[in-house]
């Protein structure tokens, strides 16, 4: 057998049968490839919008939102969010969606573009535009797309469905504006497009060589152009400027009146090109516009005239127009302002429909879906994403992430929910299935430092720098307990024991640990003994023992059953930064300031092992650092630890872009995850870019965004524009908290990028179990035909192909499930339970799989109890799946019961026939044919409001 081991031992290639083994006359060499993938990026939570433009999909049911250097798709119909498995090198600047919704061009701040397929969720092509791109737009026919770069616009041939060596082929380059271009809009027939600029002009260019329209420049504004929009099936144009002015332009020519330019002297041009004259070829692919062309050049050309000019009602000098969108079929104009207010107008009469405020910060992007019913707003200042239904004046989606860095997170015991706490003093609870935040607690007045769930899963306990520890109820969504200290102090961490009765918090300034009762809210004890700030607390899951880590280079174990007496003091070689127990409570892991992870036996207070992680952190160099990354790594360490659900591995993260997973027993690195490749963050690269180093110093010291939107303008004499206190900075990449899901299928990390979830369920791979030559799909189906269900199930799980496992299980008659369950070996029961838990997520055969689960647990329950440590993740995964279905079914039953009670009450009130009365009664003739009010309520019951609202 030949093994090919790649880095970290993640890939094994086996040749089988072994060389020299006896076989048939024709040697059959079968190659088996087994790939072990620990986890892959699954989803991005905690941040819903960062910067860039929003887009609706073609069906209008999903919003495509750029989040940092990733793209998240929010499905509004199915109440789900999904992050595409691709990332750019910098923050995303703009996203262009093809008319059929299959392709997307994603451009970052550095000018790098990704051509991504939204169908297969993969990157098809990479391209560099050699400059910063402000906007990108496909033509309505999908054949061309235009990008605005600097003071010019470039038109490319759109990539088709055929294979091409170069997907982006430049067609024409359009010159004309003197300043940076800002926006693009196409006509419905893709014959012309308009480009707005910061020089207060709007340019109309022909996509083809039209004889009567090559270019046309429009003025009339006193500030930068924010949006330009063509009217439906017309060349009429609307332009909006930053000072809140709207100009209506009428064209004297219809789109059908555009004439193609007749080529003249094409033979001479052809010969001239063959001779190597490049100026003519350049003239064919370049359009140079003039702001004031000569009079003879305008004869016989398309002409525009300004029909009207309107002004928006603004309040204050700084409330300028920041975003706009126009729906051509509904004639609906939506404008957003710097104060967070948006207006809805009907054009061309400029009738105000309504005006509302959606945020305290500027509206950065607006998008309207295809039907014109839903409007999406993005506010980059607070990271808000809202979808508004303007006809009913209600929110379809209202989400906001942490606008400061997230500090801590915790999984609920069943793995359905995630709670996060941030420096913005907010506590948010996220649904791991949908990816939406469904409740936000704002009771804290300072940064949240620790969050945790109780074992019931319905109580969240948080600690904060405001000197309080609060308990929140997920049934009534309220703060029902507030724990305080006798004297003001700041809490750095919090922990709850396994029964949920005792709450402990570590003080940062008084070096004490405070103990409260959850039932009464009274302070039980104050534990003193540490000589430095408390950095971490953790209860033993199996015993009433509390472990506390401190900067005084010790970890103390406190026995709750023995009046909180210190049972052991573990001496460390450096300051302790994090502490955690293994799920079975038999081991303790401590992260210290010298980048080491030490493992201890809590019973005997003996160190059992250590891991040196300094070289695995591999920190980067910040732009303003005076020392190299190698020297600055000496002050970096792991700040958060977390055991896997089975306790065999440990996750470690800290002031670096890497998360390391170690094998505890072997004490080796199993995998290193790079959580981000976003160069818009600081400390991402090991070496500084030498091109930024000049004789006058580092260019990073200069505020490059001085003249950008929302930036501080250059302080010239007499200038009173902009907020002079605003500053631009690059956040440093770091991992603040790590948690493994109780189901053992995924883990989460709070980082500068947001809340990242890595899951095992995101990949399809071939991973057989005890495979031999007799296990083939044909043999499995033959066993099913012979009704040998046990053998078929065993072979299917040995092959570990999901479709075959599903086919084998669903072929068993329901009355034989108990017999088949009792004949399964113990080794396969765990695998069947894991398969059942994952099948509950997608299968319709709910009762059938519930019967399988019940029979397996009833028959093998006693034997499974002896292996509770290894089986706990599978059982919790199963509980999570069943609990979700129970919630959905119970909600549906309550809804139906409410509707029936309402129908009976209406029928009783109006004297209609009761269900117990015989048919043909006299009251039947007096019954109305249709009751619109009752039918409307029956169709839209109390569950209709439950969506992605938070």
N, C-alpha and C positions, 0 to 999 in steps of 0.2 A: 504494500500500500504506500502510495506516494502522497505526501502532504505538502501543500503549498501554503505557507503561513505568511500572511501579509502583516502590516503594521498592527500592533496590539493583538494579534491573533484573532482578527475578526473574520477571516475567510479561511475555509478549509476545503481543499480540492482533493477528492479521493478517487483513485482508480480502482475499479472493482469489476470482476473478480480479480484476486491477486495474480501477479505474474507467476507463471509456473503451475497454476491450478489446472486441473483436467477439465476439459469442456468438450462440446461437440466438434464435429469435423471443421465446421466453419467457425473460426474464432470470433466470438461476439464480445467486443470490448464496450462495456457500458461505463459511462462517466457520470458521476454523481457530484453535484455542486451544492454544498451546504453553506449558506451565508448566515452568519449571526449578526443581526442588526439590533443593538440595544434599544434605540428609540429614534424616531424621526420627528422633525418639527411638524406639529399638528395644527395649532391655532394660536392666534394673538389676541389676548383680551386686555382689558384695562385701558386701552387707548383706541378710540373709534375714528379719530380724524386728527391729522397733524397739519398738513398744508397741501396745496395743489387743488385741482378741480374735481368736482364730483360728476358722476355719470350714472344714468339709469340704463339698465339693460333694455333690449328691444321689446320684451313683453311688459316692461314697466313695473315689474314686481320686485326688482332687486336694485340696490344702490351699490355702486362701486366706489369705494372710498380709499384714497391713499393714506397710509398710516406710516409715517417715517419713510423707510426704504422698502416697505411691503405694501401689498394691496389686499384689502379685505372686502368681501362681497357680503352684503347684508340682505338676506332673503326675507322680505317683508310678509310674504304670503305664508311661508312655512315657519316663520319665527326662528330663523337660524342665522348664524354668522360663520363665515369660513374665510380663512386667510390663504391666499394662493402660495404654493411652495416655491416662491421665487423672490429674489431680493436684488436691489440695485446697489451701486457703490456709494451713492449719496442719497439724501432725501429726495423723494419724488416731487418733481415740479409740475408735470402735467401728464394726463392720460387721455389718449385718443381712442375711441371705440369705433370699430367698423360698423357699417349700417346693418349687416346681418348678425352682429353680436358675437361673431366667432373669434375675431382677432382684436388685440389691443396693443397699442404702441405706448410704452411706458418710458418716459424720459425723466432723468434725474437732474439735479442742479448742476452737475458737471458736464452735461451734454451727452451722456451715454444713454442709449436707447435699447430697450428690449422689445422684441416682437414676440408677444405671448399668445398662445392659444387658450381661450377660455373654455374650450371643450375638453381638451386633454390636460389642461393646467400645466403646460410646459413651455419653456423658452424655445422659440423656433430660430431666432436670429438675434445677433447683437450688432449694434452699429454706433458709431460716434459721430455726432454732428459738428464737432470741432468748434464748439461754442455753446454758451448758455441758451437754452430754448425756453421761450415763454409760453407758447401754446402750440397745440397740434390738433388738426381736424381733418377727418376723412370727408371726401365728397359724397353726396347722397347716393350716387351710383356705385360707389365703392372702388372706382378705378384709380383715383388719385388721392393724395393727401398733402396738406400744406403745413409747414412748420414756420413759425416766426422766430427769427434768430437775429439779434442785434437790430439793425435798421433795415433788414431785408426779409423777404419771404421766399421760401424755396418750395417748389412743387415736385413731388416724387411720384413715380408709378407705384401704386399700392400693390403689395404682394398678393398674388393670386393663390389658388389652390394647387397649382402645379409646382413642381420642385424647381427651385431657382438657385443658382450659385450665389448671386447677390440679390437679396430680397428688396433692397432699397436702391432704386435707380433714379438719379436726378433727372428731372424733365426740364424745368425752367427755374431761373432765379429772377426775382422781381425786386428792382430798386425803386426808390421814390421817397420814403420817409427819411427825415433827417435825424430822428431820435429812435429810441427802441420801440419796436412794435409790441402790441399788447394783446390783441384779440383777432379772431378770424370768424367769418361766417360765409356760408355757401348759399347760392341760389338753389331752388328745388331741382332744376334740371342740370346742375353741375357745370353750367357754362361760365359762370363768373364767381368770384369770391371777393370779399371786402376785408381789408386789414386796417385796424386802428393803431394809432401810434401815440407816444408821449409828446410829440410835437404839435398836438391838438388838431391833427389832420386825419382824415380817413381816405383810404385809397381803394378804388374799385379796379380790379384787374380781370382780364379775360383769361380763362383757362385754356382757350385755344387762340389761334391767330385770327381774331375777328378784325374785319376791315374797319368797322365803325366803333370799335371799343377795344383799345389796347390797354389804356389806363385812364383813370379819371381821379382827380384830387378834390376832396371836399373839405371846406373849412368851417367857419361859423362857431367854433368853440373857443373858450378861454382857459381850458385846462386839459389835462391828459384824457385821452379817450379810454373809457372803461369797457364799452360794449358797442358793437355794430351788428344790426340784424336786418336781413332782407325780408320783405313782405312775401307772402305765399304767392307763387307763380307770377312773380313780378320782379322788376329791377328797382322798385322803390325801396328806400333804405331809411332805417332809424339809427341815429348815433347818439350815444350818451357819454357825457364827460364827467370828470371827477367832481366838478363844482355843482353837479345836480342839474344840468341842462340837457334837454332832449330836443334834437332837431329832426324834423320830418322832411325827407328829400323825395321828390317825385322825378321820375325819369320819363323822357318823351318817347321812349322806345320800349316795346315789349320784348321779352326774351326771344320770341320767334323772329324778331326783326334783326337779330344779329347776323351779319354776313361774314362768311369765311373769306379770308384774304386770298386772292387769286395769285398763285406763284408765277413770277415772271422771270424769264431767263434761267430756267432751272438747269438747262444743259450747260450753260456757262458756269453756273454755280457748282455743278457737279465736277466739271473739269478743273475748276479752281480749287475745289476741295482735294481732288486727286493730286494736284500739284503741291499740296501741303499748306495752303492758306488757311490758317486757323481763325482769322478774325471774322470771317463769314459764319463759321460754325458757332463761334461764341455769340454772334449777333442773333442766331436762331434760338439759342437757349437762354438768352438774357433779355430782360425787358427793363429799360431805363425810363422811369417816369419823370415828368417835369411838373413842378407845382404850378407854373404859369406858362403853358405852351403858347406858341405863336398863334395868331388868328387864323392863318392859312391852314395850320394843322388841325384846327377845330371844325373846319367846314365838313359837313356831312357826317359828323361824329355824333355819338350819343351825348345828350346834355342833361344835366341835373339842375333842378331849381328847388329852393327851400320853400316848402309849403307852410310850415308852422314851426314855432319854437316854444317849448314849455319849460317850466322850472318846477322842481320839487320843493315842497315845503321843508326847509331845513331849520334845525334849532341849534344855534351855536356855530362858531367858525370852524370847529374841528370835525363837525358831523358831515364829512364828505361822502360821496357815493363810492362804494368799494366793489360791488359785484352786481351783475345784472344777467337776466335770462329772459328769453322771449319764446313763446309757443305760437307758431305761425297759424295753426288751424283754429285755435281758440282765440287768437289775437290777445293773448294775455302777457303783460309785461310785469316782471318781478324784479324789484330793485332792493339791494341791501346797503345799509349805511354803516358808518364807523361806530355809531352808538348802539348797534344791535337791532335797530328798527328796520322793518321791511315794508314796502308798499306794493300793492297789486293794482295795476291800471289796465284799462281796456283801451286798446289802440284801434284806429288812429285818433279817436275823439279825446283820449287822455282822461277817461272817466275813472275816478278813484273807486275801487271796489272795497278795500279795507286796508288798514294800516295797523301793524302790531309790532311788539317788541319781543324778540325771541332770546336775547342774550344781553349781557352787559358789555360784551366785547364786539369788535368789528365783524361783520359778516364777510367771510373770505371767499366763499364760493356758493353758487346757486345753480340748481339743475331742476328741470321739469320733465316728468315722464311722458311717454308717448301719447297717452290719452289726455294729458293736461289736468289730471285730477290731483296729483301729488307733487309737492315742491320740496326739494331737499336743500337744507342750509348747512353749511359748514363754518364753524367759528374756530379759527386756529388758536386764538388766545387762551381759551379755556378747554380746547379739545372737545367741542360739542358737535354732535351730528343730530339733526332734526329733520323729520319728514312731516310735512303739514298738508292736510287735506283742506283746501281752501273753501270748498263748497259747504262742507259741514262744520268748518272751523274747529277741527280737532286734530290732535297729534296721532300720527300713525307710528312714529318712532321718535323717541326722545332719549338719547343716550349721551352721557358725558363721562370721560375717563378722569383719572387723577391728573390735574394740571401741574402738580409737582411730582417728584419722584415717589414711587411706591416703596415702602419700607418693609412690610411684613405681609405674610399670607398664611392661610391655613385651609385645609380640606375638611369638609364635613365627614363624619364617620362612614357614611354610605358613599362618599365620593361624588354626590350630585351637585354640591355647591362649593364655591370658593369664596373666601372672604379676604379682602385686601385692605390694608391701612396705609395712608400716605402722609407726606409732610403737609398736605393741604388740610389736615385735621378731619378728613372724611373717611368713613368706613363704608365700603361697598361690597355687596354680595352678588356673586355672578353664578349663573346657571351654566354648568360645564357642558350640558348637551346643546343648548341654544347659543351660548356665548354672550348672552345679554346680561346686563346688570338690572336686577329687578327691585332693589331697594338700596337707598343711600341714607346713612345715619350721619347727622351733622351736629351732634351734641357736643363733641369735643371742641375746645377752643384753641388747641395747639396741635402740633404734629403727633400722629399716632405711632407708637413705637413697637407695639406687639398686639397680635390678635390670635385667638384660639377658639375652638369649638368645645362644648361639653360633649360627653359621650352620648347624650340624647340626640344631638344634632340640631336642636331647636334653640339653643342659647349660644350667643357669641359674647366673649369677654375680651375687652380691649384695654390697653394701657396707653397713657399719653403723657406728653411733657407738660400738660396743664395741671398735673398733680392729682388726677382722678383715674380710677379704674371703673369702667362701666360695663354692665351686662345688658344685652339686647335680646328681646324675645322675637323669634321669627314667626310666631303665630299671629301676634297683634302688631308687630313691627313698632315696638316702643322700647324705650330705655327704662327698665323696671328696677334696676339697682345701680346705685352710684356709691363706690367705695372711696373713702378719703383717708388721709393720714392725719395724725394729731398735729403735726406741723407741716407747713408747705414743703413739698419736695417734688422732684421730677422722676417719673417712673420710666425705666428703660426696657423692661421686659415683664411678661405676665405668664402664668401657668395655672392650670386647673387640674385637680387630681382626677383619677379614673371614675370616681363616683359622682363628680360634679358638685360636691358639697363644700370644698375648700378652694379658695382663690388666693393666690400668692402673687406678689409683685415686688420687683427689685428696684431700690432707689438708687439714683445716679449720684446724688450729692451727699446723702447721709450714710451711705454704705450699709443700709439695713434692708431686711426682707420683711414685708408686712403680710400678715395672714388674716383673711376675713372668712366669715361664714356666708355662703351663698343664700341660705334660707333666711337668716335674720339680718344680714348686712352689717353685722357688728364686727369690730376689730378684735380678733382672738389673741394675737400675739405679735410681737415685734422681735425678729431674730437679728441679733447683732453678733459680730465676730469678724466680719470681713474688714479689711483695711483699705479697700479700694472700691470704685464703683462696681455695681453688679452688672455683668454683661449678659448673663443668660440664666434661665431657670428651666427645670424640666422635672416632671414627676415620673417616678417609675411606674410603668403601666400595670405591673403585677403586685406591687407593694406600696405601702404608705411611706415612701421615702422621697424626699425632695433633694435634688442636686442643684447647687448654685455655683456659678462660675464668676470669678471676679478678676479685676486687674491686679490684685495683690498676689498673683501667681499661685492661687489655690483653688481647689474645687471642694466644697463642703457638702457632706451628705447629712440631711436632717431627718430624724425619725419622727413621723407624726404620731405614732402610737406610743412613743416614750417622751411625751411632753416636749416635742421639738428639740430634743437633745442632739447635739452633734455627735454622730456615730463615727464618722471618719473624716479626715482632712487629707486630701490628695495634693501633694506638693508637685508643682510644675516647674519647668525650666524658664517659662516666660509667661507674660500676661495671658489669661484665658479670655477668648473672644466669643466662643460658642460652646454649648454642651447639649448632648442629646443621648437618650437611652435607646437601646435596640428594642424592637417591638415586643420581644419576650422578656425584657428587663434584665437579662443576664449579662449585658455589656454596656459600658459607658464610653462615649467618644467625646474628646475635647479638642477644640482647635485653639492654637496659641499664636502669639504674635510673631514667633520665629518660623511661621509657615509649616508647622508640624501638626499632625493629627495623632493624638495618643489614645490608645484603647486601654480600658481599665476593667478589672473585675470588681464590681461594687460590693460584693459580699466580703472579699478578702482584702480589698484595697491594694491590689497588686496590678502593676502595669503589664498588660499582655502583648502589647505591640505598639509600633509607631510607624508613621508614613511621613517621609520628607517631601513636601509639596512645593518647595520654592521654585524648582525648575519647571514644574507643571503649570504654575500660574502664568508665566510668560507675559508679564505686564508690558504695556506700551509706554511710549514717551509722550507726555503732553507737549503742546506747542510752546508753552512758556517755561518748560523745565530747563534748568541750567545744567542738569546732569543727565547722563545717558539712562536708557531704560534698564540696563544691567545693574547700575548702581541704585536706581530708585526701587528696584525689585526687592532690595533688602528691607525696605519698610512696608512691604505689602504682604498680606497674609489672607488665609481663608477666614471669612467672617460669618459664615453660615454652614451648618451641617444638617444632613438628613439621611437616615437609614432607608433602604428600600423596604418594601412590604414584607419580603421574606427574610430580611436581616443579613443577607449575604453580601450586599454591596452598600457603599455609602457615597452620597453625593456631597461635593464640597465646592463652594463658590466664594468669591470675594471681590477684591478690587482689580478685576481683570475681565477680559471678554470671554474667558473660558470657564466652563463648568466641568469638573473632573469627577468621574465615577471610578471608585477603587473597589477591588475585591478585598474584603476585610480579612479573610483567612490567609490568603496568599500575600496580601499587602502589596499589590501591584496595580498599576493603572490599566483599567479595562478599556476606557474610552474617554476622549476629551471632546466636548461639544463647544463649538464656536457659536455663541449666541447671537452675534451680529457681525456683519461686514460693512456697516454703515460708516463711511469716512467722515460724515457730518458730525460724528461724535468725537470727543477728545480722547487721547490715549489709545487710539486704535492701532497705530503703527509703531513698530519698534524703533525706526529711525526717522528723523525729520526730513522733510522734503528740502533738499538743498536749494531749489529754485526760489524758495521763500526767504532764504537768508541773503541779505544784502549788506553792503558796507555801512548802512545806517541802522541796521538791526533787523529783527524778525518782522516780516509783513503781517504776521498774525496779531501784532499789537495794534494794527490799523483796523478801524471799524469798516469792514468792506460793505456793510449794508446801510451805509449812511443815507444814501438817496433811494433806498428801496421803499416799498410800501410799508408804512408803519415805522420806518426808521427815523433817526434824527437827521434833519437836514444839515447841510454844511453851514456853520454859523457865520453868515455874511452880515454886514452892517444893515440894520433895519429889518432883518428876518424875524418874524414872530410866528413861525409855523412849526408844528410838531411838538412832541413831548420831549423836552431836553433831558428828562430824568430816565428815559428808557435806555436800556443797554442790551446789546446782543452778546451772547456768550455761547460757547460750545459745551454742552453737558458732558461729563466724563462717564465713560462706559464702566459699569460695575454691576455686580449681582448682590442684591441686598437680602434675599431670602429664598430658600429652597424647601419644597415639600413634595413628598412622594404620595401619590394617591393610595388610599387604603385598599383599592381594588388591585393594585399592583400593575395596572396597565399603562399608567402615565405618570409624569411628574411635572411640576410647575416651578417657574422661577420668576421672581419680580426683578426686573432689570431696568436700566435707563430706557430701553426701547419699549417697555410695557410688561405685561404679564404673558410670558411665553409658556406654552404647553407642548411637551414632547410626549408622543404616544406611540405604543406598539401597534395600534390598530390602523395606522396610516399606511402601512406597507403590505404588499402581497408578496410573500416569498415561500420558497419550497423548503420546508423544514420537517423531514420525516422522522419517525420514531421507531427504532428497532426494525429497520427495513431489511428484507431479504428478497430472494428471487421469486418467491411464490406470491408476493403481494403486488398485484397489478389491478387496474380498474376492471379489466375483464373478469378476473377471479372474484372480485367483490360483487359484480352484477350477477355472476353465475351463482354465487352463494345466496343472493337474494331470490333468484328464481327457484332455488331449491328450498327456500324458506328456512335456511340456516342463518337466522338473523344475528345470533351472537357472533359467529365467525365473521360475518360480513362487517359488523360494527367494529370488531377488533382490527380487521385488516384495514378498514377505512381510517381508523384513528392512527394506525401505524404509518399509513401513507400520508396522513395529515393534509389531505386536500379537502377544502371546506365543502365544495359541492358534493363530493362523494360522502362525506360524513353526514351532510343533510339528507342525502338520498337514502343512506342506510338507516338513519333514525326514523325518518318519516315513512319508511316502508313497513315498520313494525305495526301490527294492528293494536288498537288501543287496549283491547282486553288481554294482550300478551305482554304489556309493558312491565308488569310486576315480575313475571317469570324471567324475562330477559335481563331486568335489572339485577336480580339475585344471582344470575350466572356470570355477571361481569367481574373480572379480577379487580382487586382493590387499586392496582396501579392505574387502571383506566377510568376509575370513577371520577377522579379529580379532573381528568381531561374532558370527560363528558359534561361535568358541571360547568367547566369554563366555556365549552361550546354552547351549552344551553344559555348561559348568561349573555354571551354575545349574540345569540339568535333572538333573544327577546327584543333586541334593539330594532330588528328589521323584519322579523317574520310575522305573518298574520295568524299563525296557528298558536294562539296564546294558550288555550285550554290544553292542547296536546302537549306542549312543552311544560306546562305546569304539572301535568300528570307525570311526566318523566322526572321532573325535579322532586315531586313528592315521593314517588316510589324509591328513587335512589337514596334520598335522605332517610326514609323509613327503614329500608333494608340495611344500609351500610352506616347508619347513624352512630352506632357504638364504636365501630372501628375508626370512623372519621374523627371521633373525639380524641383518640390517642395521638393523632397527627394534626392537632388544631393549629400548631404554629405554622406549618407549611401550607395548610389548607385555608387559613384565614383570608388571604387576598382573594382566592377564588370564591369563597362564600360571600364576602363583602361585595364583590363584583356582581354576584347573583342577586344579592339583596338590593343593590342599586337598581338593577334592571326591573325586578319585580315591583319595587316601590314606585318607580316611575309609572308603570302601567296601572298600579293601584290608584295613584293620584289622578290619572287621566280618567279611569273608569268611574271612580267615586265622584269626580267633578261632573262627568256626564250624567250620572244617575241623579245627583242633586239638581242639576239643571232640568232634567226631564220631570222630576218630582215637582219642582217649582212651576213648570209650565202646566202640568196637569192640575195642580191646585189653583192656578190662575184661571184655567179654562172652566173648572167646576164653579169657581166663584162668579165668573162672568155669566155662565149659564143660569146659575141660581138667581142672580140679580135681575136678569132679563126674562126670567120665567121660561127658559127653554126646557126641552125634554131632558130629564135626568137619565143616566145610564140604566137605572133599574126599571123605568117605566116601559110598558109594552109599546111596540111600534104602532104607528097610525093614530096616535092620540090627537086631540083637537089642537093642542098647543103647537103641533108641528107646522100647521099652516101659517101661524103668526111669526114663525122664525125668520129673521132676515136671511137673505141669500149669502151675504158675505159681510163679515165684521172686520173692516180694515184695521181698526186699532188693535184688536186682539190678535189678528194674524201677524201684524207687524211685531208685536211683542213676542209672539211665539217664534218668529224667525230670528229675532235678535234678542236672545235671552241674556241673562247676566254674565255669561261666559264670553260674550263677543268682545267685551272691553279688555279681556286678558290677552295681551299680545306682547310685543316687544317694548311695552311702556315701562318706564322706571320712575 
